[in-house]
Amino acid sequence: MTMALFTGSVDKLCCAGVILSGAAADDMDVDIFVLLMGAHAFKKENVGDKGTMAELAHKEEEYRASLERLNVKPWMEFFKEAKEMTNVKIHICGLAGKIWGGEKLEDFNELADDICGIGEYITSAQEADVHLFI
Amino acid sequence: MEANELKAMNIDSTVDARGTACPGPLLAAKKEIANITSGQVMEVLSADEATKRDIPKWASKKGHEYLGVVEEDGYFRIYLKKG
C-alpha cells in the first residue's frame, strides 16, 4: 500500500493511523509519503502537539472527549504500533521538509525513515495495489 | 459452531480487548495469535460491534479458522483456531 499523507491535521492523521493499523494487521508493506502539511506534523518539535482539526472544528471539544472516552490513542501511536508490526516506511518529501525548516532526517520525529523526492512517490504509487491520498 | 459448543471449548489464549475501539481488538488479535501454535484456539473479547465482522474476514485471509461468536452482556467472545 502507498499512502500520500498530505494532511497535518490531527483528525485526518488519526484516520490515516486507523487505516495503517488495518494494513499492519494484514501484514501489508506500506510506504507513506509525507507531503506538504504532513511534514509539519512530523517535525520533531511538533511531537505531542495538540494540533488542529481539518473538519468540524466547531465540534472539536466533542471529538476530543469521545476519543478519550473510547481510549483512542494519539495519532503517532497508531503509526508507531504499525511500524512494529509490519514493514512501514515513512518518507518525508524534501520540499515539504524545507518549507517547515527541516533539512535533515534528524529534524523529524523518530517515525521518519528518509527524505525523498516526488519521483519515488510516483513509482511507489504505480506499483502499489492500494493507493490512498489523505 | 453453537454458543454452548464454543463456550465448552478449551481455550489456549484469551485476549481481552474490551477497553479499546476499532482497530484495537484486531491488532490485539494479530499480536496474540503469534503466541499460540497451529491448531490452538484463541478467544477475543471485544465490546466493539465491528470486530464481529472484522475478525472473520481477517482470519480467513490469514489462514486461520473462524469458529464463531458468542454475545455476552455488552461484549462479544470471538473464537478462532490458528491455521
Backbone of each chain as ProteinMPNN parsed JSONL, in Angstrom:
{"seq_chain_A": "MTMALFTGSVDKLCCAGVILSGAAADDMDVDIFVLLMGAHAFKKENVGDKGTMAELAHKEEEYRASLERLNVKPWMEFFKEAKEMTNVKIHICGLAGKIWGGEKLEDFNELADDICGIGEYITSAQEADVHLFI", "coords_chain_A": {"N_chain_A": [[0.839, -1.186, 0.0], [0.452, 2.221, -0.761], [0.625, 5.41, 0.665], [-0.251, 8.736, 0.362], [0.402, 11.24, 2.386], [-0.845, 14.05, 2.883], [-2.024, 15.656, 4.743], [-1.832, 17.611, 7.777], [-3.398, 17.667, 9.88], [-4.937, 16.767, 12.957], [-7.276, 15.2, 13.033], [-7.461, 13.951, 10.518], [-5.024, 12.672, 10.485], [-5.381, 10.829, 12.5], [-7.295, 9.207, 11.321], [-5.77, 8.232, 9.168], [-3.976, 6.773, 10.657], [-5.608, 4.739, 11.688], [-6.332, 3.361, 9.369], [-3.827, 2.533, 8.6], [-3.285, 0.776, 10.677], [-5.027, -1.295, 10.043], [-3.82, -2.199, 7.722], [-1.451, -3.066, 8.812], [-2.321, -5.182, 10.402], [-2.878, -6.893, 8.411], [-0.452, -7.534, 7.435], [0.667, -6.036, 5.38], [2.992, -4.434, 3.138], [3.921, -1.117, 3.542], [4.256, 2.084, 2.181], [4.673, 5.344, 3.141], [4.219, 8.575, 2.08], [5.081, 11.609, 3.132], [3.656, 14.559, 2.66], [3.352, 18.096, 1.879], [1.6, 19.615, 4.247], [1.627, 17.578, 5.986], [4.29, 17.178, 6.633], [4.768, 19.134, 8.479], [3.479, 18.197, 10.779], [5.129, 16.082, 11.275], [7.498, 17.17, 12.065], [10.124, 17.312, 14.437], [9.879, 19.053, 16.665], [7.171, 19.262, 16.893], [6.084, 17.031, 17.997], [3.697, 15.53, 20.032], [2.156, 17.748, 20.008], [-0.948, 19.362, 20.327], [-2.385, 20.015, 18.074], [-4.491, 20.805, 15.173], [-7.859, 20.624, 13.814], [-9.07, 19.451, 10.641], [-11.631, 19.358, 9.799], [-15.014, 20.038, 10.868], [-14.378, 21.805, 12.96], [-15.701, 23.294, 14.85], [-16.739, 21.38, 16.467], [-14.801, 20.372, 17.988], [-14.326, 19.962, 20.746], [-16.175, 18.0, 21.491], [-15.311, 15.944, 19.833], [-12.679, 15.417, 20.773], [-13.245, 14.667, 23.41], [-14.681, 12.335, 22.968], [-12.741, 10.679, 21.797], [-11.108, 10.294, 23.976], [-12.817, 8.997, 25.771], [-13.264, 6.651, 24.359], [-10.839, 5.554, 24.438], [-8.935, 6.016, 22.442], [-5.857, 6.147, 20.861], [-3.26, 8.735, 20.653], [-2.481, 10.069, 17.387], [0.17, 9.493, 16.556], [0.852, 7.195, 17.919], [-0.563, 5.142, 16.652], [0.856, 4.976, 14.277], [3.373, 4.275, 15.211], [2.895, 1.756, 16.366], [2.063, 0.319, 14.126], [4.408, 0.324, 12.661], [5.929, -1.348, 14.203], [4.691, -3.723, 13.755], [4.535, -4.359, 11.034], [6.03, -3.952, 7.736], [6.602, -0.809, 7.433], [7.389, 2.101, 5.826], [8.398, 5.401, 6.213], [8.485, 8.226, 4.398], [9.766, 11.437, 4.01], [8.776, 14.204, 2.188], [11.059, 16.066, 0.363], [10.814, 18.8, -0.39], [8.602, 19.589, 1.146], [9.612, 19.226, 3.699], [11.595, 21.201, 3.755], [10.029, 23.498, 3.561], [8.981, 23.708, 6.101], [11.223, 24.123, 7.536], [12.865, 21.903, 7.84], [15.677, 20.188, 7.101], [17.168, 17.924, 7.317], [17.047, 14.384, 8.164], [17.13, 14.149, 10.928], [15.684, 16.309, 11.766], [13.119, 15.552, 11.964], [10.461, 13.545, 13.489], [10.866, 10.343, 15.256], [9.68, 8.462, 13.659], [10.122, 8.873, 11.013], [11.775, 7.684, 8.103], [13.328, 8.388, 5.895], [14.329, 11.066, 3.645], [12.775, 12.048, 0.721], [12.248, 12.294, -2.883], [9.707, 13.366, -5.274], [9.55, 11.635, -7.383], [10.04, 9.114, -6.417], [7.776, 8.681, -4.94], [5.781, 8.603, -6.956], [6.585, 6.342, -8.399], [6.266, 4.386, -6.434], [3.502, 4.579, -6.016], [2.611, 3.745, -8.491], [3.253, 1.092, -8.438], [1.859, 0.027, -6.324], [-0.837, -1.929, -4.866], [-2.851, -0.785, -3.483], [-3.672, 2.566, -3.16], [-3.632, 5.524, -1.436], [-4.711, 8.873, -0.849], [-4.422, 11.197, 1.564]], "CA_chain_A": [[0.0, 0.0, 0.0], [1.132, 3.512, -0.745], [-0.227, 6.47, 1.191], [0.241, 10.102, 0.275], [-0.125, 11.882, 3.584], [-0.746, 15.499, 2.703], [-2.61, 16.378, 5.872], [-1.125, 17.797, 9.041], [-4.472, 17.864, 10.858], [-4.998, 15.594, 13.832], [-8.404, 14.311, 12.724], [-7.117, 13.114, 9.356], [-3.884, 11.823, 10.855], [-5.952, 9.726, 13.264], [-7.912, 8.342, 10.315], [-4.669, 7.56, 8.469], [-3.427, 5.802, 11.609], [-6.517, 3.589, 11.783], [-6.174, 2.604, 8.113], [-2.497, 1.931, 8.69], [-3.405, -0.363, 11.592], [-5.648, -2.379, 9.278], [-2.78, -2.712, 6.813], [-0.48, -3.775, 9.653], [-2.944, -6.453, 10.784], [-2.874, -7.692, 7.19], [0.963, -7.741, 7.064], [0.983, -5.365, 4.11], [4.105, -3.479, 3.077], [3.326, 0.212, 3.374], [5.122, 3.26, 2.018], [3.933, 6.586, 3.393], [4.934, 9.762, 1.608], [4.588, 12.729, 3.922], [3.706, 15.732, 1.784], [3.269, 19.453, 2.444], [1.181, 19.908, 5.62], [2.011, 16.422, 6.794], [5.665, 17.346, 7.111], [4.701, 19.979, 9.681], [3.136, 17.318, 11.907], [6.238, 15.142, 11.51], [8.683, 17.868, 12.593], [10.46, 16.859, 15.789], [9.371, 19.941, 17.727], [5.709, 19.215, 16.964], [5.663, 15.782, 18.641], [2.861, 15.771, 21.214], [1.369, 18.962, 19.811], [-2.391, 19.092, 20.311], [-2.763, 20.086, 16.666], [-5.792, 21.373, 14.815], [-8.698, 19.744, 13.023], [-9.344, 19.915, 9.285], [-13.076, 19.423, 9.588], [-15.885, 20.167, 12.049], [-13.576, 22.442, 14.009], [-16.592, 23.77, 15.917], [-17.096, 20.247, 17.323], [-13.518, 19.834, 18.461], [-14.425, 19.519, 22.139], [-16.907, 16.733, 21.48], [-14.434, 14.966, 19.181], [-11.572, 15.042, 21.662], [-13.809, 13.963, 24.567], [-15.038, 10.988, 22.509], [-11.502, 9.901, 21.633], [-10.63, 9.925, 25.302], [-13.764, 8.012, 26.315], [-13.106, 5.399, 23.614], [-9.466, 5.09, 24.624], [-8.239, 6.082, 21.148], [-4.503, 6.677, 21.076], [-2.842, 9.845, 19.781], [-2.209, 9.537, 16.035], [1.531, 8.957, 16.385], [0.911, 5.839, 18.481], [-1.009, 4.215, 15.602], [1.955, 4.84, 13.323], [4.447, 3.535, 15.897], [2.491, 0.358, 16.515], [2.061, -0.29, 12.794], [5.81, 0.113, 12.273], [6.417, -2.511, 14.949], [4.004, -4.945, 13.312], [4.722, -4.677, 9.612], [7.058, -3.158, 7.065], [6.108, 0.528, 7.107], [8.475, 3.074, 5.632], [7.864, 6.758, 6.173], [9.363, 9.093, 3.615], [9.384, 12.85, 4.09], [9.012, 14.936, 0.939], [12.149, 17.019, 0.561], [10.314, 20.179, -0.469], [7.745, 19.824, 2.317], [10.503, 19.377, 4.851], [12.244, 22.524, 3.679], [9.021, 24.536, 3.832], [8.828, 23.81, 7.559], [12.536, 24.291, 8.172], [13.523, 20.616, 8.086], [16.592, 19.872, 6.002], [17.758, 16.589, 7.517], [16.19, 13.392, 8.818], [17.103, 14.423, 12.384], [14.735, 17.383, 12.062], [11.775, 14.969, 12.032], [10.28, 12.595, 14.6], [11.567, 9.058, 15.088], [8.981, 7.598, 12.715], [10.6, 9.15, 9.657], [12.872, 6.809, 7.679], [14.227, 9.084, 4.977], [13.793, 12.214, 2.913], [12.796, 11.591, -0.672], [11.687, 13.157, -3.922], [8.369, 13.007, -5.751], [9.688, 10.518, -8.326], [9.938, 7.866, -5.655], [6.353, 8.526, -4.602], [5.045, 8.193, -8.157], [6.95, 4.949, -8.684], [5.635, 3.563, -5.413], [2.06, 4.579, -6.279], [2.369, 2.931, -9.701], [3.465, -0.329, -8.142], [1.05, -0.421, -5.187], [-2.197, -2.428, -5.107], [-3.752, 0.18, -2.845], [-3.021, 3.876, -3.095], [-4.525, 6.48, -0.779], [-4.27, 10.256, -0.649], [-5.158, 11.702, 2.739]], "C_chain_A": [[0.881, 1.246, 0.0], [0.155, 4.573, -0.267], [0.466, 7.808, 0.997], [-0.402, 10.858, 1.423], [0.113, 13.385, 3.494], [-1.113, 16.235, 3.991], [-1.664, 16.51, 7.069], [-2.129, 17.982, 10.165], [-4.691, 16.593, 11.661], [-6.17, 14.659, 13.516], [-8.067, 13.377, 11.557], [-5.932, 12.198, 9.649], [-4.364, 10.617, 11.662], [-6.57, 8.704, 12.309], [-6.84, 7.55, 9.556], [-4.074, 6.472, 9.369], [-4.289, 4.558, 11.726], [-6.384, 2.718, 10.53], [-4.837, 1.855, 8.131], [-2.514, 0.703, 9.607], [-4.022, -1.562, 10.875], [-4.641, -3.018, 8.345], [-1.754, -3.524, 7.601], [-1.032, -5.136, 10.066], [-2.892, -7.429, 9.614], [-1.45, -7.967, 6.681], [1.335, -7.094, 5.729], [2.275, -4.569, 4.241], [3.494, -2.12, 2.792], [4.424, 1.261, 3.2], [4.264, 4.497, 2.196], [4.799, 7.753, 2.936], [4.306, 10.977, 2.27], [4.782, 14.013, 3.119], [3.382, 17.012, 2.566], [2.888, 19.628, 3.916], [1.546, 18.759, 6.566], [3.39, 16.591, 7.41], [5.718, 18.227, 8.364], [4.424, 19.111, 10.913], [4.296, 16.387, 12.26], [7.517, 15.834, 11.983], [8.862, 17.501, 14.065], [9.819, 17.733, 16.876], [7.847, 19.907, 17.841], [5.178, 17.903, 17.549], [4.866, 16.139, 19.9], [2.021, 17.032, 21.115], [-0.119, 18.59, 19.702], [-2.936, 19.143, 18.885], [-4.135, 20.698, 16.437], [-6.556, 20.379, 13.944], [-8.958, 20.336, 11.646], [-10.838, 20.128, 9.082], [-13.826, 19.496, 10.914], [-15.144, 20.763, 13.24], [-14.452, 22.936, 15.162], [-17.039, 22.634, 16.847], [-15.853, 19.606, 17.951], [-13.617, 19.266, 19.878], [-15.094, 18.143, 22.221], [-16.019, 15.608, 20.92], [-13.346, 14.472, 20.14], [-12.072, 14.273, 22.885], [-14.157, 12.52, 24.182], [-13.803, 10.112, 22.347], [-11.004, 9.415, 22.985], [-11.513, 8.826, 25.903], [-13.562, 6.644, 25.656], [-11.684, 4.856, 23.676], [-8.692, 5.043, 23.302], [-6.903, 6.794, 21.349], [-4.248, 7.931, 20.248], [-2.341, 9.276, 18.446], [-0.823, 8.905, 15.905], [1.658, 7.531, 16.906], [0.448, 4.791, 17.469], [0.147, 3.926, 14.633], [3.08, 3.994, 13.942], [4.122, 2.045, 15.963], [2.515, -0.356, 15.166], [3.5, -0.583, 12.346], [6.403, -1.094, 12.992], [5.871, -3.819, 14.377], [4.271, -5.322, 11.866], [5.77, -3.747, 9.014], [6.466, -1.824, 6.598], [7.309, 1.451, 6.968], [7.855, 4.459, 5.473], [8.884, 7.692, 5.535], [8.863, 10.531, 3.705], [9.735, 13.518, 2.761], [10.049, 16.04, 1.197], [11.695, 18.467, 0.548], [9.495, 20.523, 0.774], [8.59, 20.048, 3.564], [11.101, 20.764, 4.903], [11.263, 23.646, 4.01], [8.876, 24.765, 5.338], [10.181, 23.835, 8.281], [13.256, 22.997, 8.495], [14.378, 20.225, 6.898], [17.07, 18.424, 6.082], [16.781, 15.687, 8.258], [16.058, 13.676, 10.317], [16.12, 15.534, 12.741], [13.306, 16.856, 12.257], [11.687, 13.943, 13.166], [10.871, 11.223, 14.257], [10.873, 8.108, 14.121], [9.539, 7.73, 11.302], [11.804, 8.276, 9.314], [13.846, 7.501, 6.74], [13.535, 10.301, 4.367], [13.867, 11.853, 1.44], [12.138, 12.589, -1.605], [10.378, 12.596, -4.457], [8.42, 11.82, -6.727], [9.509, 9.185, -7.619], [8.478, 7.593, -5.267], [5.567, 8.012, -5.802], [5.332, 6.727, -8.487], [6.261, 4.013, -7.707], [4.13, 3.45, -5.665], [1.72, 3.712, -7.495], [2.417, 1.444, -9.384], [2.51, -0.877, -7.08], [-0.321, -0.951, -5.622], [-3.223, -1.436, -4.565], [-3.003, 1.492, -2.724], [-4.009, 4.884, -2.52], [-3.89, 7.855, -0.712], [-5.099, 10.824, 0.501], [-4.653, 13.092, 3.092]], "O_chain_A": [[1.911, 1.305, 0.672], [-0.987, 4.636, -0.723], [1.611, 7.999, 1.408], [-1.611, 11.087, 1.427], [1.124, 13.909, 3.962], [-0.576, 17.303, 4.284], [-0.825, 15.648, 7.328], [-1.771, 18.4, 11.266], [-4.638, 15.486, 11.124], [-6.061, 13.448, 13.713], [-8.347, 12.179, 11.601], [-5.849, 11.088, 9.125], [-3.825, 9.518, 11.529], [-6.39, 7.497, 12.469], [-6.988, 6.349, 9.331], [-3.714, 5.392, 8.901], [-3.771, 3.448, 11.849], [-6.331, 1.492, 10.62], [-4.749, 0.696, 7.727], [-1.835, -0.289, 9.338], [-3.597, -2.7, 11.072], [-4.612, -4.239, 8.194], [-1.252, -4.541, 7.121], [-0.303, -6.128, 10.078], [-2.865, -8.644, 9.809], [-1.272, -8.564, 5.619], [2.231, -7.573, 5.034], [2.611, -4.089, 5.323], [2.65, -1.984, 1.906], [5.386, 1.314, 3.967], [3.263, 4.684, 1.504], [5.95, 7.897, 3.347], [3.157, 11.327, 2.003], [5.901, 14.487, 2.923], [3.167, 16.976, 3.778], [3.774, 19.776, 4.757], [1.742, 18.95, 7.766], [3.629, 16.201, 8.553], [6.608, 18.077, 9.201], [5.059, 19.275, 11.955], [4.428, 15.957, 13.406], [8.51, 15.167, 12.272], [7.9, 17.396, 14.825], [9.29, 17.229, 17.867], [7.288, 20.464, 18.785], [3.967, 17.686, 17.594], [5.305, 16.943, 20.721], [1.261, 17.352, 22.029], [-0.475, 17.608, 19.05], [-3.847, 18.392, 18.538], [-4.842, 21.058, 17.379], [-5.987, 19.427, 13.411], [-9.055, 21.553, 11.488], [-11.255, 20.974, 8.291], [-13.321, 19.064, 11.951], [-15.265, 20.291, 14.37], [-14.006, 22.991, 16.309], [-17.644, 22.886, 17.889], [-15.874, 18.453, 18.382], [-13.055, 18.21, 20.168], [-14.631, 17.25, 22.931], [-15.98, 14.496, 21.447], [-13.128, 13.27, 20.291], [-11.413, 13.342, 23.348], [-13.954, 11.597, 24.97], [-13.817, 8.939, 22.718], [-10.541, 8.283, 23.125], [-11.015, 7.853, 26.469], [-13.676, 5.609, 26.312], [-11.361, 3.842, 23.057], [-7.891, 4.136, 23.077], [-6.831, 7.882, 21.922], [-4.934, 8.17, 19.254], [-1.844, 8.152, 18.386], [-0.663, 7.894, 15.221], [2.466, 6.749, 16.404], [0.99, 3.686, 17.423], [0.373, 2.784, 14.231], [3.655, 3.124, 13.289], [4.958, 1.194, 15.657], [2.942, -1.507, 15.079], [3.768, -1.613, 11.729], [7.273, -1.78, 12.455], [6.493, -4.875, 14.494], [4.234, -6.503, 11.52], [6.319, -2.878, 9.692], [5.903, -1.729, 5.508], [8.135, 1.565, 7.875], [6.916, 4.655, 4.701], [9.978, 7.914, 6.055], [7.679, 10.801, 3.5], [10.861, 13.404, 2.276], [9.917, 16.833, 2.129], [12.132, 19.27, 1.372], [9.659, 21.585, 1.374], [8.318, 20.936, 4.371], [11.116, 21.417, 5.946], [11.626, 24.626, 4.661], [8.672, 25.894, 5.783], [10.259, 23.595, 9.486], [14.16, 22.982, 9.33], [13.862, 19.961, 5.813], [17.339, 17.783, 5.066], [15.829, 16.149, 8.887], [14.995, 13.465, 10.902], [15.761, 15.682, 13.909], [12.405, 17.595, 12.655], [12.701, 13.528, 13.726], [11.311, 10.978, 13.134], [11.421, 7.055, 13.794], [9.437, 6.805, 10.496], [12.732, 8.137, 10.111], [15.047, 7.237, 6.779], [12.338, 10.526, 4.549], [14.908, 11.401, 0.962], [11.556, 13.585, -1.177], [9.992, 11.476, -4.124], [7.439, 11.091, -6.873], [8.905, 8.255, -8.153], [8.015, 6.453, -5.266], [4.771, 7.082, -5.67], [4.42, 5.968, -8.816], [5.735, 2.972, -8.099], [3.552, 2.37, -5.545], [0.689, 3.039, -7.529], [1.707, 0.643, -9.991], [2.361, -2.092, -6.943], [-0.893, -0.49, -6.61], [-4.311, -1.274, -5.117], [-1.865, 1.54, -2.255], [-5.098, 5.072, -3.062], [-2.678, 7.984, -0.539], [-6.323, 10.916, 0.414], [-5.136, 13.7, 4.047]]}, "seq_chain_B": "MEANELKAMNIDSTVDARGTACPGPLLAAKKEIANITSGQVMEVLSADEATKRDIPKWASKKGHEYLGVVEEDGYFRIYLKKG", "coords_chain_B": {"N_chain_B": [[-20.278, -23.079, 14.724], [-22.238, -23.786, 17.659], [-23.296, -21.614, 20.377], [-23.13, -22.866, 22.921], [-21.364, -24.939, 22.398], [-19.097, -23.552, 21.653], [-18.477, -22.21, 24.01], [-17.825, -24.315, 25.589], [-15.417, -25.17, 24.781], [-11.851, -25.874, 24.996], [-9.788, -23.259, 25.751], [-6.92, -21.836, 24.489], [-5.769, -19.376, 24.587], [-6.655, -16.136, 25.686], [-7.693, -12.983, 24.634], [-8.249, -9.926, 25.932], [-9.807, -7.324, 24.731], [-11.562, -5.39, 25.367], [-11.332, -2.841, 26.284], [-10.704, -1.193, 24.201], [-11.39, 0.551, 21.127], [-12.19, -0.081, 17.634], [-9.224, 0.201, 15.737], [-8.29, -1.482, 17.737], [-9.07, -4.159, 18.891], [-8.595, -5.871, 16.685], [-5.852, -5.539, 16.199], [-4.887, -6.454, 18.623], [-5.655, -9.119, 18.475], [-4.143, -9.962, 16.294], [-1.548, -9.677, 17.325], [-1.588, -11.5, 19.468], [-2.096, -13.976, 18.301], [0.259, -14.76, 17.306], [1.507, -15.885, 19.421], [0.508, -18.376, 19.905], [0.212, -21.854, 18.883], [-0.235, -23.653, 15.765], [-3.486, -24.907, 15.339], [-4.27, -24.412, 17.887], [-6.632, -22.732, 20.049], [-8.003, -19.49, 20.14], [-9.496, -16.879, 21.964], [-11.196, -13.889, 21.528], [-12.063, -11.036, 23.243], [-14.31, -8.495, 22.774], [-15.785, -5.278, 22.86], [-16.641, -3.973, 20.766], [-18.76, -3.617, 18.14], [-18.029, -3.813, 15.445], [-15.901, -5.561, 15.384], [-16.858, -8.13, 15.234], [-17.337, -8.572, 12.57], [-14.964, -7.931, 11.414], [-12.894, -9.627, 12.4], [-13.512, -12.337, 11.437], [-13.137, -11.952, 8.647], [-10.478, -11.101, 8.472], [-9.252, -13.354, 9.598], [-9.807, -15.408, 7.726], [-8.365, -14.522, 5.546], [-5.811, -14.732, 6.528], [-5.482, -17.389, 6.912], [-6.489, -18.642, 9.173], [-8.942, -20.358, 11.212], [-12.195, -19.341, 11.603], [-14.3, -19.726, 14.265], [-16.641, -18.927, 15.501], [-19.031, -16.749, 17.203], [-19.963, -15.501, 20.401], [-22.469, -13.759, 22.01], [-22.221, -11.72, 24.747], [-23.169, -9.934, 27.75], [-22.983, -6.862, 26.738], [-20.604, -7.236, 25.388], [-18.562, -9.214, 23.072], [-17.6, -12.61, 22.506], [-15.192, -13.918, 20.554], [-14.235, -16.587, 18.575], [-11.364, -18.325, 17.441], [-9.375, -20.557, 15.457], [-6.014, -21.203, 15.187], [-4.333, -21.304, 12.075]], "CA_chain_B": [[-20.492, -23.787, 15.995], [-23.239, -23.161, 18.536], [-22.748, -20.888, 21.531], [-22.767, -23.774, 24.024], [-20.161, -25.689, 21.985], [-17.968, -22.612, 21.695], [-18.132, -21.913, 25.398], [-17.33, -25.537, 26.236], [-14.094, -25.493, 24.224], [-10.633, -25.499, 25.722], [-9.217, -22.047, 25.165], [-5.47, -21.77, 24.736], [-5.37, -17.997, 24.84], [-7.746, -15.148, 25.672], [-7.272, -11.587, 24.501], [-9.322, -9.035, 26.373], [-9.615, -6.025, 24.059], [-12.802, -4.643, 25.598], [-11.035, -1.436, 26.598], [-10.299, -0.443, 23.008], [-12.296, 0.596, 19.974], [-11.54, -0.432, 16.376], [-8.733, -1.126, 15.346], [-7.64, -2.141, 18.872], [-9.253, -5.613, 19.012], [-7.954, -6.57, 15.56], [-4.402, -5.524, 16.439], [-4.635, -7.321, 19.779], [-5.779, -10.492, 17.976], [-2.983, -10.213, 15.424], [-0.361, -9.855, 18.17], [-1.682, -12.684, 20.33], [-2.108, -15.24, 17.547], [1.67, -15.124, 17.097], [1.988, -16.571, 20.623], [-0.029, -19.74, 20.029], [0.661, -22.706, 17.782], [-1.244, -24.106, 14.821], [-4.476, -25.811, 15.917], [-4.723, -23.91, 19.18], [-7.824, -21.882, 19.97], [-7.897, -18.185, 20.777], [-10.77, -16.188, 22.189], [-11.003, -12.438, 21.578], [-13.191, -10.33, 23.861], [-14.391, -7.142, 22.227], [-17.053, -4.582, 23.068], [-16.829, -3.221, 19.521], [-19.636, -4.344, 17.206], [-17.345, -4.025, 14.167], [-14.937, -6.667, 15.486], [-17.563, -9.353, 14.836], [-17.205, -8.73, 11.112], [-13.555, -7.734, 11.064], [-12.044, -10.777, 12.73], [-13.665, -13.451, 10.496], [-12.538, -11.612, 7.343], [-9.022, -11.114, 8.665], [-8.829, -14.736, 9.864], [-9.827, -16.229, 6.51], [-7.249, -14.072, 4.703], [-4.546, -15.127, 7.14], [-5.424, -18.844, 7.002], [-6.981, -19.148, 10.45], [-10.339, -20.775, 11.124], [-13.133, -18.617, 12.464], [-15.194, -20.751, 14.819], [-17.948, -18.356, 15.817], [-19.085, -15.644, 18.161], [-20.99, -15.584, 21.446], [-22.761, -12.426, 22.525], [-22.403, -11.623, 26.195], [-23.802, -8.675, 28.122], [-22.159, -5.694, 26.432], [-19.395, -7.564, 24.629], [-18.603, -10.44, 22.272], [-16.473, -13.556, 22.558], [-14.962, -14.363, 19.163], [-13.35, -17.752, 18.667], [-10.541, -18.613, 16.257], [-8.361, -21.612, 15.555], [-4.852, -20.797, 14.393], [-4.061, -22.158, 10.915]], "C_chain_B": [[-21.502, -23.02, 16.848], [-22.575, -22.53, 19.759], [-22.315, -21.835, 22.645], [-21.523, -24.595, 23.686], [-18.92, -24.792, 22.086], [-17.515, -22.399, 23.134], [-17.58, -23.126, 26.135], [-15.91, -25.882, 25.779], [-12.956, -25.152, 25.17], [-10.006, -24.311, 25.007], [-7.732, -21.987, 25.51], [-5.015, -20.349, 25.057], [-6.59, -17.078, 24.763], [-7.151, -13.752, 25.563], [-8.445, -10.722, 24.912], [-9.078, -7.642, 25.806], [-10.84, -5.138, 24.279], [-12.566, -3.17, 25.903], [-10.686, -0.594, 25.391], [-11.39, -0.477, 21.941], [-11.505, 0.132, 18.752], [-10.435, 0.594, 16.087], [-8.091, -1.914, 16.49], [-7.822, -3.648, 18.947], [-8.565, -6.414, 17.893], [-6.439, -6.64, 15.77], [-4.041, -6.437, 17.601], [-4.683, -8.786, 19.344], [-4.553, -10.876, 17.146], [-1.723, -10.47, 16.258], [-0.423, -11.183, 18.917], [-1.611, -13.975, 19.525], [-0.679, -15.704, 17.244], [2.199, -15.949, 18.272], [1.411, -17.965, 20.801], [0.405, -20.552, 18.802], [-0.535, -23.161, 16.944], [-2.185, -25.12, 15.489], [-4.979, -25.35, 17.277], [-5.859, -22.897, 18.987], [-7.62, -20.59, 20.763], [-9.291, -17.57, 20.873], [-10.47, -14.693, 22.287], [-12.255, -11.812, 22.198], [-13.185, -8.897, 23.346], [-15.765, -6.549, 22.501], [-17.415, -3.789, 21.816], [-17.597, -4.084, 18.505], [-18.896, -4.721, 15.906], [-16.392, -5.214, 14.199], [-15.552, -7.985, 15.014], [-17.425, -9.635, 13.351], [-15.746, -8.709, 10.682], [-12.727, -9.006, 11.244], [-12.254, -11.953, 11.771], [-13.01, -13.184, 9.138], [-11.017, -11.687, 7.42], [-8.533, -12.559, 8.799], [-8.781, -15.547, 8.564], [-8.695, -15.817, 5.57], [-5.921, -14.602, 5.203], [-4.448, -16.646, 7.346], [-5.796, -19.416, 8.358], [-8.455, -19.509, 10.297], [-11.19, -19.991, 12.123], [-14.163, -19.617, 12.96], [-16.576, -20.209, 15.168], [-17.858, -17.287, 16.87], [-20.202, -15.906, 19.168], [-21.204, -14.173, 21.972], [-22.997, -12.497, 24.022], [-23.059, -10.285, 26.488], [-22.835, -7.509, 27.864], [-20.856, -5.989, 25.716], [-19.556, -8.893, 23.879], [-17.393, -11.312, 22.568], [-16.347, -14.124, 21.148], [-13.91, -15.455, 19.197], [-12.651, -18.043, 17.337], [-9.637, -19.795, 16.514], [-7.207, -21.221, 14.647], [-4.576, -21.801, 13.274], [-2.605, -22.546, 10.815]], "O_chain_B": [[-21.61, -21.796, 16.776], [-21.449, -22.869, 20.123], [-21.26, -21.641, 23.249], [-20.723, -24.911, 24.567], [-17.856, -25.214, 22.538], [-16.321, -22.407, 23.432], [-16.943, -22.988, 27.179], [-15.279, -26.784, 26.331], [-13.07, -24.272, 26.023], [-9.732, -24.362, 23.808], [-7.345, -22.075, 26.675], [-3.997, -20.15, 25.72], [-7.442, -17.227, 23.887], [-6.233, -13.388, 26.298], [-9.514, -10.784, 24.304], [-8.26, -6.879, 26.32], [-11.122, -4.247, 23.478], [-13.478, -2.35, 25.797], [-10.399, 0.595, 25.529], [-12.194, -1.406, 21.871], [-10.287, -0.031, 18.825], [-10.706, 1.791, 16.19], [-7.417, -2.913, 16.241], [-6.83, -4.369, 19.057], [-8.024, -7.494, 18.132], [-5.823, -7.681, 15.542], [-3.014, -7.115, 17.571], [-3.865, -9.598, 19.778], [-4.007, -11.97, 17.284], [-0.932, -11.36, 15.945], [0.57, -11.905, 18.992], [-1.109, -14.98, 20.03], [-0.44, -16.879, 16.963], [3.215, -16.632, 18.146], [1.777, -18.669, 21.742], [0.899, -20.001, 17.818], [-1.687, -23.062, 17.367], [-1.732, -26.072, 16.124], [-5.997, -25.841, 17.765], [-6.018, -22.3, 17.923], [-7.134, -20.601, 21.894], [-10.131, -17.724, 19.986], [-9.591, -14.282, 23.044], [-13.37, -12.036, 21.726], [-12.191, -8.182, 23.465], [-16.783, -7.233, 22.387], [-18.382, -3.026, 21.812], [-17.125, -5.139, 18.081], [-19.107, -5.797, 15.347], [-16.106, -5.809, 13.161], [-14.861, -8.845, 14.466], [-17.399, -10.79, 12.925], [-15.348, -9.372, 9.725], [-11.966, -9.404, 10.362], [-11.267, -12.533, 11.319], [-12.401, -14.078, 8.551], [-10.361, -12.259, 6.55], [-7.531, -12.942, 8.195], [-7.825, -16.286, 8.329], [-8.128, -16.66, 4.875], [-5.017, -14.887, 4.418], [-3.457, -17.137, 7.887], [-5.454, -20.559, 8.662], [-9.132, -19.037, 9.383], [-10.927, -19.99, 13.325], [-14.825, -20.28, 12.161], [-17.564, -20.943, 15.134], [-16.782, -16.956, 17.368], [-21.248, -16.46, 18.828], [-20.253, -13.479, 22.333], [-23.858, -13.236, 24.499], [-23.461, -9.577, 25.564], [-21.973, -7.217, 28.693], [-20.076, -5.072, 25.462], [-20.554, -9.596, 24.038], [-16.303, -10.812, 22.845], [-17.279, -14.732, 20.622], [-12.833, -15.281, 19.769], [-13.261, -18.012, 16.268], [-9.186, -20.018, 17.638], [-7.409, -20.938, 13.466], [-4.587, -23.01, 13.505], [-2.219, -23.263, 9.892]]}, "name": "protein", "num_of_chains": 2, "seq": "MTMALFTGSVDKLCCAGVILSGAAADDMDVDIFVLLMGAHAFKKENVGDKGTMAELAHKEEEYRASLERLNVKPWMEFFKEAKEMTNVKIHICGLAGKIWGGEKLEDFNELADDICGIGEYITSAQEADVHLFIMEANELKAMNIDSTVDARGTACPGPLLAAKKEIANITSGQVMEVLSADEATKRDIPKWASKKGHEYLGVVEEDGYFRIYLKKG"}
